[in-house]
Amino acid sequence: MEQPVIALVGRPNVGKSTLFNKLTRTRDALVADFPGLTRDRQYGVGRMGPAPYVLVDTGGLGEPDDVTYHHMQRQAMRALDEADVILFLVDARTGVTPGDETLTRELRQRGKRVWLVMNKIDGVDPAMAAADFHALGLDTPWPIAAVHGRGIQQLMTAVLEDHCPALIAAAEAVEAADADAEEAPDRPIEVAIVGRPNVGKSTLVNRLIGEERLLVYDMPGTTRDAIHVPFERDGQAFTLVDTAGVRRRSRVKASIEKFSVVKTLQAIEAAQVVIMVLDARQEISEQDAHLIGHVIEAGRGLVLAVNKWDGLETGARDRIRRELDVKLGFLDFARPRFISALHGTGVGRLLEEVAQVYRAAHKTLPTPQLNRILAEATEAHQPPLIRGRRIKLRYAHQGGRNPPAIIVHGNQTTALPSAYRRYLVNRFRRELGLWGTPIRLELRTGENPFAGRRNKLTPRQQRKRERVVKRRRHGG
């Protein structure tokens, strides 16, 4: 079941980008205290709520005499066409404005489900502010404070339960299925193939399945939708998902191509393993790194395929290897595979790599083995001192699969430096063979059973302590 698309619309500076960052738990949308900062659409995957969804942030619909107004209006209207649900943000401090009334009339014509979200309720009586917005004739305003995160979780729970209760049930079923994945080896492995336009994704799918199943043409943007191709190899069922190429937002013009971005993000969320295709004849771009970041954030296993490797001179091959080290240095768990989808070089090993990554992502991690690795890691390199006290990491256990989650218990774990967290993740990865999949490391601090005991003295102990303190003051 596909995730719903939720669009954020409203006037400038009502807090749409702030809410976008809260819901996606990223900082992808720029936020500043002046109107008109967001002018194009921003896509992300919602992480706050009982089920995943695709989120679209739009530019504010400002004054018509603004030179960017008509561009932002087109972008916002296209977001409305893509959306299943619309969150209409208004400012609780300024009340209803002519711009709110104009946008309300536009939303009514779209026939979509609209939630009126009243932002910036800090220091404002929500009931008094809501009375003003009832004049818009929409549902009761939902009060939130996006900056501080107040009311957002409750809002998204209500939105998703109202729009797609079946999706929530499906999300719970997926978690249960992931837990039983070890007992269900015949389950098809869903593999999303992503990358920029014209890097050879459709050619790769055709080569993997051994037939001309997908249209291949030497022009960017041939594939518009996510195309599912089921097949079987060596007794293992796969479902390949060929996605549309994702380019920089400044180069994405057509409305249908904007919608393709949504379908690609949905395909990443639904997949168990993602093959990221790079073009060896082009430089690795910021868009490539951004798309890989989406894969890691989704917790999906990753296979890195560097395509069009045949015929490259030694200097060109050295260049792409250097770029992989420099521009994708954060991608230390996925090993690059150099292939030629057109001629078939190295393609046969890709599905073997996919199966290995899938097994690593769903692997059961025995608690005794995790505790042994943790003990050896802390003995080889002790955690740092915090205010004169050593951080202690006591025991570990598995907290989930796809991606593997490892929960470590100890004291002062919130103060553990990020460098030491990376050290632990790398140690677990190397010892357990968890290559190709992100690892979620969760640190938990238990309550100190001796906290506050210093103040719990019996009356006799208290009197004795007072006598000692008195003698010390008088030099006795």
Buried (B, 14 or more C-beta within 10 A) or exposed (E): EBBBBBBBBBBBBBBBBBBBBBBBEBEBBEBEEEBBBBBBBBBBBBBBBBBBBBBBBBBBBBEEEBEEBEEBBEBBBBBBEBBBBBBBBBBBBBBBEEBBEEBBEBBEEEEBBBBBBBBBBEEBEBEEBBEBBEEBEBEEBBBBBBBEEBBBBEBBBEBBBEBBEEBBEBBEEBEEEBBEBEEEEEBEBBBBBBBBBBBBBBBBBBBBBEEEBBEBEEEBBBBBBBBEBEBEBEEBBBBBBBBBBBBEBEEBEEBEBBBBBBBBBBBBBBBBBBBBBBBBEBEBBEBBEEBBBBBBBBBBBBBBBBBBBBEBEEEEBEBBBEBBEEBBEEBEBBEBBBBBBBEEBBBEEBBBBBBBBBBBBBBEBEEEBBBEBBBEBBEEEEBEEBEEEEBEBBEBBBBBBBBBBBBBBBBBBEBBEEEBBEBBBBBBBEBBEBBBBBBBBEBEBEEEEEEEEEEEEEEEEEEEEEEEEEEEEEEE
